[in-house]
Amino acid sequence: MNIVSAGDRYMVYGEDVQTYKELPANTYRIEFNKMTGFYLTSHNDLIVNEKVYGPYAIKVKKVMNTFKNLNRNMGVILSGPKGVGKSMFARLLAEEGKKVGLPLLIVDCAIPGVEDFISSIQQECIVLFDEFEKTFKADKDTGYEPQEALLSLFDGIDNGKKLYVVTCNETRDLNSYLLNRPGRFHYHFIMGAPTG
């Protein structure tokens, strides 16, 4: 039996419990439970199994070098129609990040408070928002605007250093304050169909 204390709360765990000062450089998915709140689960690493054509490797190196030289949060938007390589680019970034010790957090839930949970992780990491405009669209029933809620996270108010990667098909469905703001998103790669 292992007992973990956090504030005035004591949790009992089995013998397999481990504690870390930082997340190991693996892939995680952000989950939510109404009783316990946000937490991370292990996810299979994102890897590239196919031949990579075009300038993807050069652009990934450029992103990683820029992130290495900055002392603040940095964002990258990957936009374009389905099937043009946005997910492959994100997988290449994840692979390069793992090589230098960066965990990958996959965010695919638009639940109020997810931005605070991400801010609470005080280490360098890559945070992937796949199909952002679909997952984080406004909820007309509740009035919740998840993209607006994430603006301060992308601004780096938490003084952290995270690499935010957003993939989207339609930039017109993104909050206008996300685009053309180098403080939030350093790069915007617009991907098109391969030529020739």
KEPA-413989 format. One line per field, with one value per atom (N, C-alpha, C): residue number from 1; residue in three letters; atom name; x, y, z. Coordinates in steps of 0.02 Angstrom, whole numbers. Example, Ala and Ser with C-alpha at 12.3 -4.5 7.8 and 13.67 -1.06 7.14 Angstrom:
REM KEPA-413989
ketor = [1  1  1  2  2  2]
nudo = [ALA  ALA  ALA  SER  SER  SER]
gudo = [N  CA  C  N  CA  C]
u = [660  615  660  642  684  645]
v = [-284  -225  -165  -112  -53  2]
w = [390  390  390  354  357  394]
END
This chain:
REM KEPA-413989
ketor = [1  1  1  2  2  2  3  3  3  4  4  4  5  5  5  6  6  6  7  7  7  8  8  8  9  9  9  10  10  10  11  11  11  12  12  12  13  13  13  14  14  14  15  15  15  16  16  16  17  17  17  18  18  18  19  19  19  20  20  20  21  21  21  22  22  22  23  23  23  24  24  24  25  25  25  26  26  26  27  27  27  28  28  28  29  29  29  30  30  30  31  31  31  32  32  32  33  33  33  34  34  34  35  35  35  36  36  36  37  37  37  38  38  38  39  39  39  40  40  40  41  41  41  42  42  42  43  43  43  44  44  44  45  45  45  46  46  46  47  47  47  48  48  48  49  49  49  50  50  50  51  51  51  52  52  52  53  53  53  54  54  54  55  55  55  56  56  56  57  57  57  58  58  58  59  59  59  60  60  60  61  61  61  62  62  62  63  63  63  64  64  64  65  65  65  66  66  66  67  67  67  68  68  68  69  69  69  70  70  70  71  71  71  72  72  72  73  73  73  74  74  74  75  75  75  76  76  76  77  77  77  78  78  78  79  79  79  80  80  80  81  81  81  82  82  82  83  83  83  84  84  84  85  85  85  86  86  86  87  87  87  88  88  88  89  89  89  90  90  90  91  91  91  92  92  92  93  93  93  94  94  94  95  95  95  96  96  96  97  97  97  98  98  98  99  99  99  100  100  100  101  101  101  102  102  102  103  103  103  104  104  104  105  105  105  106  106  106  107  107  107  108  108  108  109  109  109  110  110  110  111  111  111  112  112  112  113  113  113  114  114  114  115  115  115  116  116  116  117  117  117  118  118  118  119  119  119  120  120  120  121  121  121  122  122  122  123  123  123  124  124  124  125  125  125  126  126  126  127  127  127  128  128  128  129  129  129  130  130  130  131  131  131  132  132  132  133  133  133  134  134  134  135  135  135  136  136  136  137  137  137  138  138  138  139  139  139  140  140  140  141  141  141  142  142  142  143  143  143  144  144  144  145  145  145  146  146  146  147  147  147  148  148  148  149  149  149  150  150  150  151  151  151  152  152  152  153  153  153  154  154  154  155  155  155  156  156  156  157  157  157  158  158  158  159  159  159  160  160  160  161  161  161  162  162  162  163  163  163  164  164  164  165  165  165  166  166  166  167  167  167  168  168  168  169  169  169  170  170  170  171  171  171  172  172  172  173  173  173  174  174  174  175  175  175  176  176  176  177  177  177  178  178  178  179  179  179  180  180  180  181  181  181  182  182  182  183  183  183  184  184  184  185  185  185  186  186  186  187  187  187  188  188  188  189  189  189  190  190  190  191  191  191  192  192  192  193  193  193  194  194  194  195  195  195  196  196  196]
nudo = [MET  MET  MET  ASN  ASN  ASN  ILE  ILE  ILE  VAL  VAL  VAL  SER  SER  SER  ALA  ALA  ALA  GLY  GLY  GLY  ASP  ASP  ASP  ARG  ARG  ARG  TYR  TYR  TYR  MET  MET  MET  VAL  VAL  VAL  TYR  TYR  TYR  GLY  GLY  GLY  GLU  GLU  GLU  ASP  ASP  ASP  VAL  VAL  VAL  GLN  GLN  GLN  THR  THR  THR  TYR  TYR  TYR  LYS  LYS  LYS  GLU  GLU  GLU  LEU  LEU  LEU  PRO  PRO  PRO  ALA  ALA  ALA  ASN  ASN  ASN  THR  THR  THR  TYR  TYR  TYR  ARG  ARG  ARG  ILE  ILE  ILE  GLU  GLU  GLU  PHE  PHE  PHE  ASN  ASN  ASN  LYS  LYS  LYS  MET  MET  MET  THR  THR  THR  GLY  GLY  GLY  PHE  PHE  PHE  TYR  TYR  TYR  LEU  LEU  LEU  THR  THR  THR  SER  SER  SER  HIS  HIS  HIS  ASN  ASN  ASN  ASP  ASP  ASP  LEU  LEU  LEU  ILE  ILE  ILE  VAL  VAL  VAL  ASN  ASN  ASN  GLU  GLU  GLU  LYS  LYS  LYS  VAL  VAL  VAL  TYR  TYR  TYR  GLY  GLY  GLY  PRO  PRO  PRO  TYR  TYR  TYR  ALA  ALA  ALA  ILE  ILE  ILE  LYS  LYS  LYS  VAL  VAL  VAL  LYS  LYS  LYS  LYS  LYS  LYS  VAL  VAL  VAL  MET  MET  MET  ASN  ASN  ASN  THR  THR  THR  PHE  PHE  PHE  LYS  LYS  LYS  ASN  ASN  ASN  LEU  LEU  LEU  ASN  ASN  ASN  ARG  ARG  ARG  ASN  ASN  ASN  MET  MET  MET  GLY  GLY  GLY  VAL  VAL  VAL  ILE  ILE  ILE  LEU  LEU  LEU  SER  SER  SER  GLY  GLY  GLY  PRO  PRO  PRO  LYS  LYS  LYS  GLY  GLY  GLY  VAL  VAL  VAL  GLY  GLY  GLY  LYS  LYS  LYS  SER  SER  SER  MET  MET  MET  PHE  PHE  PHE  ALA  ALA  ALA  ARG  ARG  ARG  LEU  LEU  LEU  LEU  LEU  LEU  ALA  ALA  ALA  GLU  GLU  GLU  GLU  GLU  GLU  GLY  GLY  GLY  LYS  LYS  LYS  LYS  LYS  LYS  VAL  VAL  VAL  GLY  GLY  GLY  LEU  LEU  LEU  PRO  PRO  PRO  LEU  LEU  LEU  LEU  LEU  LEU  ILE  ILE  ILE  VAL  VAL  VAL  ASP  ASP  ASP  CYS  CYS  CYS  ALA  ALA  ALA  ILE  ILE  ILE  PRO  PRO  PRO  GLY  GLY  GLY  VAL  VAL  VAL  GLU  GLU  GLU  ASP  ASP  ASP  PHE  PHE  PHE  ILE  ILE  ILE  SER  SER  SER  SER  SER  SER  ILE  ILE  ILE  GLN  GLN  GLN  GLN  GLN  GLN  GLU  GLU  GLU  CYS  CYS  CYS  ILE  ILE  ILE  VAL  VAL  VAL  LEU  LEU  LEU  PHE  PHE  PHE  ASP  ASP  ASP  GLU  GLU  GLU  PHE  PHE  PHE  GLU  GLU  GLU  LYS  LYS  LYS  THR  THR  THR  PHE  PHE  PHE  LYS  LYS  LYS  ALA  ALA  ALA  ASP  ASP  ASP  LYS  LYS  LYS  ASP  ASP  ASP  THR  THR  THR  GLY  GLY  GLY  TYR  TYR  TYR  GLU  GLU  GLU  PRO  PRO  PRO  GLN  GLN  GLN  GLU  GLU  GLU  ALA  ALA  ALA  LEU  LEU  LEU  LEU  LEU  LEU  SER  SER  SER  LEU  LEU  LEU  PHE  PHE  PHE  ASP  ASP  ASP  GLY  GLY  GLY  ILE  ILE  ILE  ASP  ASP  ASP  ASN  ASN  ASN  GLY  GLY  GLY  LYS  LYS  LYS  LYS  LYS  LYS  LEU  LEU  LEU  TYR  TYR  TYR  VAL  VAL  VAL  VAL  VAL  VAL  THR  THR  THR  CYS  CYS  CYS  ASN  ASN  ASN  GLU  GLU  GLU  THR  THR  THR  ARG  ARG  ARG  ASP  ASP  ASP  LEU  LEU  LEU  ASN  ASN  ASN  SER  SER  SER  TYR  TYR  TYR  LEU  LEU  LEU  LEU  LEU  LEU  ASN  ASN  ASN  ARG  ARG  ARG  PRO  PRO  PRO  GLY  GLY  GLY  ARG  ARG  ARG  PHE  PHE  PHE  HIS  HIS  HIS  TYR  TYR  TYR  HIS  HIS  HIS  PHE  PHE  PHE  ILE  ILE  ILE  MET  MET  MET  GLY  GLY  GLY  ALA  ALA  ALA  PRO  PRO  PRO  THR  THR  THR  GLY  GLY  GLY]
gudo = [N  CA  C  N  CA  C  N  CA  C  N  CA  C  N  CA  C  N  CA  C  N  CA  C  N  CA  C  N  CA  C  N  CA  C  N  CA  C  N  CA  C  N  CA  C  N  CA  C  N  CA  C  N  CA  C  N  CA  C  N  CA  C  N  CA  C  N  CA  C  N  CA  C  N  CA  C  N  CA  C  N  CA  C  N  CA  C  N  CA  C  N  CA  C  N  CA  C  N  CA  C  N  CA  C  N  CA  C  N  CA  C  N  CA  C  N  CA  C  N  CA  C  N  CA  C  N  CA  C  N  CA  C  N  CA  C  N  CA  C  N  CA  C  N  CA  C  N  CA  C  N  CA  C  N  CA  C  N  CA  C  N  CA  C  N  CA  C  N  CA  C  N  CA  C  N  CA  C  N  CA  C  N  CA  C  N  CA  C  N  CA  C  N  CA  C  N  CA  C  N  CA  C  N  CA  C  N  CA  C  N  CA  C  N  CA  C  N  CA  C  N  CA  C  N  CA  C  N  CA  C  N  CA  C  N  CA  C  N  CA  C  N  CA  C  N  CA  C  N  CA  C  N  CA  C  N  CA  C  N  CA  C  N  CA  C  N  CA  C  N  CA  C  N  CA  C  N  CA  C  N  CA  C  N  CA  C  N  CA  C  N  CA  C  N  CA  C  N  CA  C  N  CA  C  N  CA  C  N  CA  C  N  CA  C  N  CA  C  N  CA  C  N  CA  C  N  CA  C  N  CA  C  N  CA  C  N  CA  C  N  CA  C  N  CA  C  N  CA  C  N  CA  C  N  CA  C  N  CA  C  N  CA  C  N  CA  C  N  CA  C  N  CA  C  N  CA  C  N  CA  C  N  CA  C  N  CA  C  N  CA  C  N  CA  C  N  CA  C  N  CA  C  N  CA  C  N  CA  C  N  CA  C  N  CA  C  N  CA  C  N  CA  C  N  CA  C  N  CA  C  N  CA  C  N  CA  C  N  CA  C  N  CA  C  N  CA  C  N  CA  C  N  CA  C  N  CA  C  N  CA  C  N  CA  C  N  CA  C  N  CA  C  N  CA  C  N  CA  C  N  CA  C  N  CA  C  N  CA  C  N  CA  C  N  CA  C  N  CA  C  N  CA  C  N  CA  C  N  CA  C  N  CA  C  N  CA  C  N  CA  C  N  CA  C  N  CA  C  N  CA  C  N  CA  C  N  CA  C  N  CA  C  N  CA  C  N  CA  C  N  CA  C  N  CA  C  N  CA  C  N  CA  C  N  CA  C  N  CA  C  N  CA  C  N  CA  C  N  CA  C  N  CA  C  N  CA  C  N  CA  C  N  CA  C  N  CA  C  N  CA  C  N  CA  C  N  CA  C  N  CA  C  N  CA  C  N  CA  C  N  CA  C  N  CA  C  N  CA  C  N  CA  C  N  CA  C  N  CA  C  N  CA  C  N  CA  C  N  CA  C  N  CA  C  N  CA  C  N  CA  C  N  CA  C  N  CA  C  N  CA  C  N  CA  C  N  CA  C  N  CA  C  N  CA  C]
u = [42  0  45  25  58  6  23  -22  9  -28  -4  -44  -8  -40  -33  -89  -89  -134  -103  -142  -171  -235  -266  -300  -284  -314  -262  -282  -240  -272  -233  -258  -218  -254  -223  -216  -155  -140  -107  -104  -71  4  39  112  142  101  127  131  114  115  187  197  262  251  300  296  353  339  388  390  447  452  432  441  421  393  351  324  380  384  431  413  461  451  411  348  302  243  193  133  75  37  -18  -80  -137  -201  -233  -259  -293  -364  -383  -449  -483  -548  -585  -637  -643  -694  -728  -795  -831  -814  -796  -781  -709  -662  -592  -559  -591  -563  -519  -471  -428  -371  -349  -292  -264  -207  -174  -177  -185  -179  -125  -93  -42  -76  -41  -65  -7  -21  32  69  136  175  153  154  139  203  201  260  241  292  283  305  258  273  282  268  272  331  346  399  377  421  405  434  390  410  404  439  433  476  463  506  487  448  424  480  531  586  621  630  663  620  555  510  505  505  503  566  624  687  684  656  650  607  551  507  543  576  610  668  705  760  734  679  650  626  592  567  625  678  737  766  765  796  751  686  640  637  619  611  538  493  421  382  316  273  278  265  266  211  180  127  139  110  115  45  21  -42  -26  -57  -51  -120  -130  -197  -196  -255  -264  -315  -334  -386  -361  -407  -389  -340  -295  -250  -189  -172  -115  -53  -56  4  6  -50  -49  -33  -67  -55  15  40  108  158  148  191  190  130  123  159  154  189  265  289  361  384  344  360  363  314  312  375  396  456  518  524  582  580  521  514  536  515  534  610  643  716  750  719  750  715  675  645  580  544  481  422  382  321  271  225  172  106  67  0  -51  -96  -148  -211  -237  -297  -353  -401  -458  -524  -524  -587  -593  -651  -664  -704  -673  -706  -682  -727  -706  -654  -600  -547  -487  -492  -435  -374  -385  -329  -292  -328  -296  -256  -283  -248  -182  -185  -124  -74  -97  -52  -19  -54  -28  32  42  98  158  203  259  323  320  381  372  429  426  393  347  314  282  258  220  147  103  32  -3  -35  -66  -142  -169  -241  -258  -279  -294  -366  -376  -441  -473  -435  -451  -519  -533  -595  -657  -649  -706  -715  -660  -662  -678  -651  -657  -703  -760  -809  -855  -885  -929  -989  -1009  -1068  -1126  -1170  -1225  -1274  -1279  -1326  -1303  -1237  -1212  -1179  -1162  -1127  -1052  -1028  -956  -917  -866  -822  -753  -741  -676  -616  -623  -565  -546  -595  -581  -549  -572  -544  -470  -449  -380  -333  -360  -318  -263  -280  -229  -178  -198  -150  -99  -122  -77  -33  -58  -18  41  36  91  87  26  17  48  51  76  153  186  260  292  256  284  318  341  372  344  293  262  258  260  252  181  138  68  63  33  24  -50  -76  -147  -154  -194  -210  -282  -295  -364  -372  -434  -449  -470  -509  -538  -517  -472  -451  -507  -557  -613  -653  -645  -679  -637  -578  -536  -554  -546  -556  -508  -533  -491  -430  -433  -376  -321  -333  -281  -235  -263  -225  -188  -133  -93  -71  -57  -31  33  91  153  168  140  150  117  63  28  53  54  74  130  189  249  247  220  217  146  128  66  84  84  100  34  22  -38  -18  -47  -28  -77  -49  -91  -76  -112  -101  -32  1  67  63  115  118  171  162  210  233]
v = [-59  0  62  112  177  231  279  334  398  434  497  553  602  660  720  755  818  866  914  959  920  925  888  824  803  743  687  627  569  516  491  441  376  321  255  223  199  167  100  59  -6  1  -56  -57  -32  -27  -6  69  108  181  206  255  287  362  398  471  499  555  587  661  692  765  796  759  781  722  737  685  654  588  558  577  574  594  541  535  489  529  494  525  514  567  565  597  576  606  637  698  730  703  681  652  693  682  717  670  675  638  687  686  735  729  670  661  682  668  680  737  761  815  791  832  816  770  728  684  663  630  606  530  504  432  421  364  346  336  356  349  322  285  262  322  315  369  381  443  460  451  406  392  397  405  409  343  308  242  245  303  307  349  345  386  458  502  574  609  642  680  755  794  866  893  957  992  983  931  923  920  880  872  938  978  1043  1089  1090  1133  1111  1046  1020  1042  1035  1058  1133  1171  1244  1259  1224  1234  1215  1157  1134  1180  1206  1252  1318  1343  1405  1395  1339  1325  1321  1288  1280  1348  1396  1461  1512  1497  1542  1525  1573  1560  1569  1554  1562  1512  1513  1471  1490  1440  1451  1410  1436  1399  1390  1336  1320  1300  1331  1311  1273  1215  1175  1172  1206  1208  1183  1161  1137  1082  1062  1010  943  897  830  797  759  718  753  814  849  847  811  801  836  864  899  851  794  745  716  706  680  731  795  847  846  839  836  775  718  658  666  700  714  758  809  852  811  766  725  681  652  610  651  710  752  776  792  812  758  697  641  633  643  637  685  743  793  795  744  738  774  793  828  780  777  737  770  729  753  745  799  797  806  759  764  791  846  878  870  828  819  823  864  876  950  977  1049  1056  1044  1046  1108  1148  1207  1190  1228  1217  1180  1153  1116  1161  1226  1273  1280  1278  1282  1219  1161  1098  1098  1121  1123  1171  1228  1276  1247  1202  1173  1127  1105  1062  1107  1108  1155  1124  1104  1080  1090  1090  1096  1035  1045  990  1014  967  983  968  1015  1006  1008  953  945  951  998  1007  987  925  900  918  938  959  1011  1062  1113  1145  1164  1201  1158  1092  1047  1031  1016  997  1057  1115  1174  1227  1204  1251  1274  1332  1361  1316  1312  1274  1324  1321  1370  1361  1299  1287  1319  1314  1340  1409  1428  1491  1485  1425  1415  1423  1465  1478  1450  1387  1356  1389  1414  1446  1510  1548  1608  1591  1537  1516  1498  1474  1453  1510  1569  1625  1642  1648  1667  1611  1549  1493  1501  1514  1522  1584  1635  1696  1683  1632  1617  1655  1669  1704  1663  1597  1554  1555  1593  1596  1529  1483  1418  1419  1360  1352  1287  1295  1238  1253  1201  1206  1184  1232  1218  1205  1148  1129  1122  1161  1160  1138  1085  1067  1085  1109  1127  1121  1107  1105  1174  1209  1273  1330  1373  1429  1478  1479  1525  1508  1446  1425  1436  1466  1482  1551  1561  1627  1676  1734  1782  1804  1799  1818  1766  1708  1657  1669  1698  1707  1774  1776  1837  1867  1825  1847  1809  1834  1797  1784  1823  1809  1744  1727  1665  1608  1621  1569  1595  1568  1590  1570  1511  1486  1466  1478  1453  1421  1355  1319  1302  1330  1315  1261  1203  1145  1132  1118  1104  1035  1017  952  951  892  888  901  929  943  900  892  858  795]
w = [0  0  0  -40  -42  -30  11  26  0  -42  -70  -40  -13  18  -27  -38  -75  -37  -4  39  97  107  162  138  76  47  46  67  67  22  -26  -72  -63  -62  -54  -122  -137  -201  -188  -240  -235  -238  -242  -242  -307  -359  -424  -433  -381  -387  -392  -437  -445  -443  -417  -418  -460  -493  -537  -521  -530  -526  -593  -648  -714  -752  -802  -844  -886  -890  -937  -1009  -1053  -1123  -1161  -1144  -1176  -1202  -1227  -1254  -1205  -1193  -1145  -1176  -1152  -1173  -1112  -1120  -1064  -1060  -1001  -988  -933  -925  -873  -843  -777  -740  -693  -692  -651  -577  -554  -483  -466  -510  -493  -532  -585  -624  -681  -702  -758  -736  -782  -770  -838  -837  -898  -902  -962  -973  -1025  -1021  -1071  -1139  -1190  -1259  -1300  -1352  -1396  -1425  -1430  -1460  -1532  -1553  -1622  -1662  -1711  -1752  -1825  -1867  -1939  -1969  -2000  -2029  -2105  -2135  -2207  -2229  -2293  -2322  -2322  -2301  -2297  -2358  -2395  -2454  -2439  -2477  -2469  -2413  -2395  -2348  -2274  -2258  -2189  -2138  -2152  -2104  -2091  -2143  -2135  -2092  -2105  -2067  -1994  -1982  -1914  -1876  -1908  -1876  -1861  -1907  -1897  -1836  -1830  -1772  -1708  -1708  -1647  -1628  -1677  -1662  -1634  -1663  -1637  -1566  -1552  -1485  -1435  -1456  -1412  -1393  -1439  -1428  -1395  -1389  -1354  -1280  -1239  -1168  -1147  -1193  -1180  -1222  -1212  -1252  -1326  -1368  -1440  -1472  -1523  -1557  -1631  -1657  -1728  -1751  -1805  -1836  -1900  -1908  -1969  -1999  -2056  -2085  -2156  -2179  -2247  -2249  -2309  -2316  -2290  -2282  -2258  -2306  -2278  -2318  -2347  -2322  -2351  -2305  -2250  -2209  -2142  -2120  -2055  -1998  -1998  -1944  -1948  -2009  -2017  -1989  -2003  -1977  -1901  -1871  -1799  -1771  -1806  -1783  -1787  -1840  -1845  -1787  -1771  -1714  -1649  -1640  -1580  -1576  -1632  -1632  -1614  -1644  -1629  -1557  -1532  -1463  -1415  -1428  -1384  -1382  -1439  -1441  -1394  -1381  -1336  -1268  -1253  -1187  -1176  -1230  -1222  -1224  -1170  -1173  -1221  -1247  -1291  -1255  -1251  -1222  -1279  -1287  -1337  -1304  -1330  -1303  -1353  -1337  -1384  -1347  -1293  -1257  -1242  -1259  -1248  -1184  -1128  -1063  -1026  -999  -962  -909  -908  -859  -887  -949  -977  -983  -995  -1001  -935  -878  -813  -798  -819  -809  -848  -911  -952  -921  -897  -864  -801  -768  -706  -718  -779  -796  -808  -759  -759  -787  -850  -883  -957  -992  -1064  -1094  -1141  -1174  -1238  -1278  -1338  -1322  -1340  -1327  -1395  -1414  -1480  -1475  -1513  -1521  -1592  -1603  -1670  -1689  -1752  -1777  -1730  -1717  -1667  -1678  -1740  -1753  -1743  -1747  -1736  -1662  -1629  -1559  -1514  -1531  -1489  -1520  -1544  -1572  -1515  -1525  -1475  -1462  -1399  -1379  -1374  -1423  -1426  -1368  -1341  -1285  -1220  -1206  -1143  -1150  -1212  -1222  -1211  -1197  -1184  -1249  -1248  -1305  -1290  -1305  -1286  -1318  -1380  -1412  -1375  -1353  -1314  -1247  -1216  -1152  -1158  -1217  -1227  -1247  -1262  -1285  -1235  -1171  -1122  -1112  -1122  -1119  -1175  -1236  -1292  -1284  -1250  -1239  -1192  -1152  -1106  -1041  -1018  -954  -897  -905  -851  -846  -889  -890  -902  -934  -950  -1017  -1036  -1102  -1132  -1173  -1206  -1280  -1319  -1392  -1408  -1425  -1442  -1517  -1535  -1604  -1617  -1664  -1681  -1753  -1765  -1833  -1847  -1907  -1925  -2001  -2022  -2093  -2118  -2079  -2100  -2052  -2074  -2031  -2019  -2063  -2053  -1990  -1965  -1904  -1841  -1850  -1792  -1767  -1702  -1672  -1706  -1725  -1762  -1722  -1656  -1614  -1612  -1643  -1647  -1707  -1759  -1820  -1820  -1855  -1863  -1796  -1748  -1683  -1669  -1691  -1680  -1606  -1561  -1490  -1470  -1505  -1490  -1534  -1599  -1646  -1690  -1679  -1713  -1787  -1801  -1869  -1887  -1950  -1979  -2046  -2047  -2109  -2143  -2201  -2241  -2290  -2281  -2320  -2376  -2434  -2492  -2520  -2572  -2604  -2636  -2634  -2665  -2740  -2766  -2838  -2872  -2937  -2980  -2955]
END
